[in-house]
Amino acid sequence: MMKTVDEYMSMSYRMEIVEDKEEGGYVVSFPDLPGCITCGETIESAVANAVDAKKAWLEAALEDGITIQEPDSLEDYSGQFKLRIPRSLHRLLAEHSKKEGISMNQYCVFLLSRNDAVYSK
């Protein structure tokens, strides 16, 4: 059964905000809604414009019979995965985490999040 615009609007679609260093202002998009993109001179105006753009995109998609993907949920992810690494790397990670006074698991989460921040720019 097809949902209404209001039902889709109430869903928590992930919003990405990127500073436009060339033109100024901010660009906002919704990764789960292809082509749904807008901008604004400030973050606040860009977010306000994004709400309007999302509604217009959903209305057009429903009108045209386009399948609308629902946002993925963090509940779809357990937060765990198994990783096999060389013993030498295991030793280095254990030594570094011990120096920092944290568990190796916490240290690896720190390293992964730091690298993810670098690559997401």
N, C-alpha and C positions, 0 to 999 in steps of 0.2 A: 504494500500500500504506500502510495506516494505521500510524503510529508508536506506540510505547508511551509511557506516562507518563514513564518514566525517560529515554527519548530526548528528549522535549520538555523535561524538567527540565534536561538537560545543555546545552540551547541557551541562548545569551546574549540573553535578552529584556531590553530596556531598562527600567530601573526608575526611576521618578520619585519623589522624596522632597520633600514640601512641609511646612513648619512650619505647624501649626495654631495661629495666634495667638489665636484665640477660646477654644478648648477646651484648648489646651496639647498638647504632644506633636507627633507627626509622622504624616502620612498618606502611604502608599506605594501606588503603582499601577503597572500595566504597560500602557502605551499599546497594545501589540499584542494584549492579552487584555482585551477590553471587559468592564468590570464587575469585574475582578479588583483589589480594593482592600482595604487593611487599614490599621491604625494601631498606634502604640506610644508609650509615654511618652518613650522615648529613641530616638535614631537606631538604636542597636544592637538594641533590642527591636522596633522597627518593621521593620527589615530581616529579623530572625529570623521575625517574624510573616508577612512577605511571602513567604518561602520556603514556609511552610505554606499560605498562601492560594493561591499559584501552583499547588502540587501539588493542592490540593482543587479549584481551578478546572479544571485540566487533566483530572482524573479525572471530574468532572461532565460536561465537554464531550465526552469520549470516550464516556461512558456514554449520553449523549443524542444522539450522532451529530452533534454540532456541528462544523463545519469549524474547525480550529485554524490560525490564521495563523502561519507561521514568522517569526521576527524578521528584520528587514531587516539587511543587512550593510553595513559601510562600503565593502566592495569593490564595492557597487552604485553608488558615487559616485566620479567621477574626481578631484574636487577642482578642477575647472576649469569655467569658463563664460565666455562672451563677453558683454561688456556695451558697448553704444554709449552714450556720454554727450556732452553739449554740449562744444564746444572750451573754453568759458570754465571749465567745471567741471574739465576735464582739466588746464588751466593751474593752477587753484587747488590741485588735488591734488598736482600735480608740485611746486609751490612749497612747500607744507606738508611734503611728504615730504623735500624737500631740506633744509629747516630742521631737521627731526628727524634727518637724517643716515641715513635708511633709504630703501630703494627705494619707488617709488610702489605697487608690488604689496603690500609689507609694510604700508605705511601704510593702504591700503584694507582689508586683512584686519583690521588693528587697529580701524578705524572700524566695520566690519561686526560684529565680535565684540562691541565695546562696545555698539552699538545692539541687537544680539540679546539681550545680557544684560539690558538695560533692558526690552525688550518681553516677555521670557520670565517676568517676575515677576508 
